[in-house]
Amino acid sequence: MTTQNGTTAGPTPPAVKVDGLVKRYGDMIALDHFDLEVRRGEIFGLLGPNGSGKTTAINCILALLTYDSGAIRVFGEPMTPTSYALKRRIGIVPQNVAVFDELTVAENIDYFCSLYVPRKAERAPLVEEAIDFAGLGDFRKYRPRKLSGGLLRRLNIACGIAHRPDLIFFDEPTVAVDPQSRNAILEGIERLNRAGATVVYTSHYMEEVERICDRILIMDHGRHLALGTADELKAMIDTGERITIETLDLDDPALAAVRALPCVIEATYDGRELDIRCRRGEHNLVDLIGALRERGANIGHLTSRPPSLNDVFLELTGKALRD
C-alpha cells in the first residue's frame, strides 16, 4: 500500500500479538512460551479447561500482570502498565459481575465510562447508547440487587463497552443466565463486532463459541495446542462421527465385537446406551448395526452427530472443557 506522501505502508498489525510468553509462579509455569494472534475485526475464541492459563494470558495482555519473558503488542504497539492510550481502546467484561450495589444502573455505567472519558458532556451520549444497547432503559434507576441474573450480566457488559472500545475481552459473559438473556448477550456481541470491535471471547459453552467465533485457539498447561475455525479444528482429530445407540441387552462379546470394528476408536456402555467414537467413514452406522444384530442385541433409539469442539479438546488433551 502506498501512502499519500509516496511511502510504502506495511500490513496492518493485528489487534493482539503475543510471542513466546512465559509466566511463572514460583516453580509453576502458568504460561509456557505461549503464542497468540488476534486479527482486527474478528471474534476470537480462547478455550481451555480451568487452570489452562486463559485468565493469566488475558491479564498479561492487559498489563495487569508482569511476566518473565516474551513480547506483547496491541494494535502494533508494545503493551506496558503505562500504555494509557492503548488501554483506553480496550474494554473488559469479567466473568464475575463487577458493579457497585450503591449505584443505579445508569450511575454504574456512567462511572465506568468516566474512567476512560472524563468529560461529562462527551460521556452522557455514550452512557445512553450503552443503556440502549444492553436493553436496560426500563431499569436505569434500579440498583443491581433488584436485577435478575440476566439483566445483571447485561449491566456488566454495558459498563465494559460504554466507552466504545476497539478491542473487547469477554470472559464467560453468559455464565448462569437464562437462554433468552444468553441469546440477547450473544446478539449484542455480534452487533459490537459488526460495528468494528475486535472481540476476544472465552466460554465453556461450545455452542456459543461455534456460533459467534471466527477462529478458535485451544490451550492447556499454558501452551498453544491448536488454532483454526471450528471446522478446521474438527478436521484435525481422528473422530469423524459420534454414534449413540440405545440398547438394554448388550453383553460383553457384543461390546467386544463393536470395539473390534476398524471404524471404532472408542466404545463405552453404561447398561442403557452405547456411545461410540468413530473414525471418518461412509458406512460406520451400517457396520455398527450389523455387528450388534449379528450378536442378537436389540437396538432402540440411535443418534449420529459430527464431532464437537469438546471432542476436539478431549482428543487433544484427554480432558473435557469443563474440567
Solvent accessible surface area in square Angstrom, and as a share of the most:
residue,aa,sasa,rsa
1,M,176,0.79
2,T,95,0.55
3,T,54,0.31
4,Q,193,0.86
5,N,122,0.63
6,G,54,0.52
7,T,76,0.44
8,T,109,0.64
9,A,35,0.27
10,G,59,0.57
11,P,129,0.81
12,T,97,0.56
13,P,52,0.33
14,P,32,0.20
15,A,0,0.00
16,V,0,0.00
17,K,62,0.26
18,V,1,0.01
19,D,62,0.32
20,G,24,0.23
21,L,0,0.00
22,V,3,0.02
23,K,20,0.08
24,R,112,0.41
25,Y,100,0.38
26,G,68,0.65
27,D,153,0.79
28,M,113,0.51
29,I,79,0.40
30,A,13,0.10
31,L,0,0.00
32,D,37,0.19
33,H,120,0.53
34,F,0,0.00
35,D,66,0.34
36,L,8,0.04
37,E,66,0.29
38,V,0,0.00
39,R,134,0.49
40,R,100,0.36
41,G,41,0.40
42,E,13,0.06
43,I,6,0.03
44,F,0,0.00
45,G,0,0.00
46,L,1,0.01
47,L,1,0.00
48,G,1,0.01
49,P,1,0.01
50,N,100,0.51
51,G,83,0.80
52,S,2,0.01
53,G,10,0.09
54,K,18,0.08
55,T,78,0.45
56,T,20,0.12
57,A,0,0.00
58,I,13,0.07
59,N,39,0.20
60,C,1,0.01
61,I,1,0.00
62,L,9,0.04
63,A,14,0.11
64,L,113,0.56
65,L,53,0.27
66,T,106,0.62
67,Y,69,0.26
68,D,80,0.41
69,S,56,0.36
70,G,40,0.39
71,A,47,0.37
72,I,6,0.03
73,R,106,0.39
74,V,0,0.00
75,F,16,0.07
76,G,21,0.20
77,E,90,0.40
78,P,74,0.47
79,M,12,0.05
80,T,57,0.33
81,P,85,0.53
82,T,91,0.53
83,S,19,0.13
84,Y,130,0.49
85,A,66,0.51
86,L,5,0.03
87,K,54,0.23
88,R,127,0.46
89,R,81,0.30
90,I,4,0.02
91,G,0,0.00
92,I,69,0.35
93,V,1,0.01
94,P,44,0.28
95,Q,65,0.29
96,N,118,0.60
97,V,50,0.29
98,A,53,0.41
99,V,29,0.17
100,F,88,0.37
101,D,73,0.38
102,E,120,0.54
103,L,51,0.25
104,T,18,0.10
105,V,0,0.00
106,A,22,0.17
107,E,83,0.37
108,N,0,0.00
109,I,0,0.00
110,D,29,0.15
111,Y,89,0.34
112,F,41,0.17
113,C,0,0.00
114,S,34,0.22
115,L,108,0.54
116,Y,56,0.21
117,V,21,0.12
118,P,108,0.68
119,R,154,0.56
120,K,122,0.52
121,A,78,0.60
122,E,87,0.39
123,R,22,0.08
124,A,45,0.35
125,P,76,0.48
126,L,22,0.11
127,V,8,0.05
128,E,73,0.33
129,E,78,0.35
130,A,2,0.02
131,I,0,0.00
132,D,105,0.55
133,F,45,0.19
134,A,9,0.07
135,G,37,0.35
136,L,0,0.00
137,G,36,0.34
138,D,126,0.65
139,F,54,0.22
140,R,78,0.28
141,K,165,0.70
142,Y,92,0.35
143,R,98,0.36
144,P,3,0.02
145,R,161,0.59
146,K,148,0.63
147,L,17,0.09
148,S,66,0.43
149,G,42,0.41
150,G,3,0.03
151,L,23,0.12
152,L,43,0.21
153,R,28,0.10
154,R,51,0.19
155,L,0,0.00
156,N,5,0.02
157,I,8,0.04
158,A,0,0.00
159,C,8,0.05
160,G,9,0.08
161,I,11,0.05
162,A,3,0.03
163,H,17,0.08
164,R,151,0.55
165,P,10,0.06
166,D,57,0.30
167,L,0,0.00
168,I,1,0.00
169,F,5,0.02
170,F,1,0.00
171,D,30,0.15
172,E,14,0.06
173,P,1,0.01
174,T,1,0.01
175,V,37,0.21
176,A,89,0.69
177,V,15,0.09
178,D,69,0.36
179,P,105,0.66
180,Q,153,0.68
181,S,10,0.06
182,R,44,0.16
183,N,61,0.31
184,A,40,0.31
185,I,4,0.02
186,L,5,0.03
187,E,74,0.33
188,G,4,0.03
189,I,1,0.00
190,E,40,0.18
191,R,97,0.35
192,L,24,0.12
193,N,27,0.14
194,R,174,0.64
195,A,92,0.71
196,G,54,0.52
197,A,8,0.06
198,T,3,0.02
199,V,0,0.00
200,V,2,0.01
201,Y,0,0.00
202,T,1,0.00
203,S,3,0.02
204,H,14,0.06
205,Y,61,0.23
206,M,23,0.10
207,E,110,0.49
208,E,2,0.01
209,V,0,0.00
210,E,67,0.30
211,R,108,0.39
212,I,11,0.05
213,C,16,0.10
214,D,73,0.38
215,R,24,0.09
216,I,0,0.00
217,L,1,0.00
218,I,0,0.00
219,M,0,0.00
220,D,6,0.03
221,H,108,0.48
222,G,0,0.00
223,R,105,0.38
224,H,70,0.31
225,L,65,0.32
226,A,8,0.06
227,L,55,0.27
228,G,5,0.05
229,T,49,0.29
230,A,17,0.13
231,D,109,0.56
232,E,94,0.42
233,L,0,0.00
234,K,31,0.13
235,A,72,0.55
236,M,101,0.45
237,I,7,0.03
238,D,89,0.46
239,T,0,0.00
240,G,17,0.16
241,E,33,0.15
242,R,34,0.12
243,I,0,0.00
244,T,33,0.19
245,I,0,0.00
246,E,64,0.29
247,T,3,0.02
248,L,137,0.68
249,D,69,0.36
250,L,17,0.08
251,D,74,0.38
252,D,117,0.60
253,P,89,0.56
254,A,1,0.01
255,L,22,0.11
256,A,58,0.45
257,A,15,0.12
258,V,0,0.00
259,R,125,0.46
260,A,82,0.64
261,L,37,0.19
262,P,118,0.75
263,C,18,0.11
264,V,11,0.06
265,I,51,0.26
266,E,78,0.35
267,A,3,0.03
268,T,68,0.39
269,Y,56,0.21
270,D,104,0.54
271,G,40,0.39
272,R,125,0.46
273,E,57,0.25
274,L,0,0.00
275,D,40,0.21
276,I,0,0.00
277,R,37,0.14
278,C,0,0.00
279,R,109,0.40
280,R,129,0.47
281,G,46,0.44
282,E,162,0.73
283,H,113,0.51
284,N,6,0.03
285,L,52,0.26
286,V,107,0.61
287,D,65,0.34
288,L,0,0.00
289,I,35,0.18
290,G,31,0.30
291,A,10,0.08
292,L,0,0.00
293,R,166,0.61
294,E,139,0.62
295,R,110,0.40
296,G,58,0.55
297,A,7,0.06
298,N,105,0.54
299,I,46,0.23
300,G,40,0.39
301,H,127,0.57
302,L,54,0.27
303,T,64,0.37
304,S,55,0.35
305,R,105,0.38
306,P,95,0.59
307,P,11,0.07
308,S,29,0.19
309,L,0,0.00
310,N,50,0.25
311,D,5,0.03
312,V,0,0.00
313,F,0,0.00
314,L,58,0.29
315,E,60,0.27
316,L,71,0.35
317,T,33,0.19
318,G,59,0.57
319,K,58,0.25
320,A,35,0.27
321,L,3,0.01
322,R,144,0.52
323,D,83,0.43
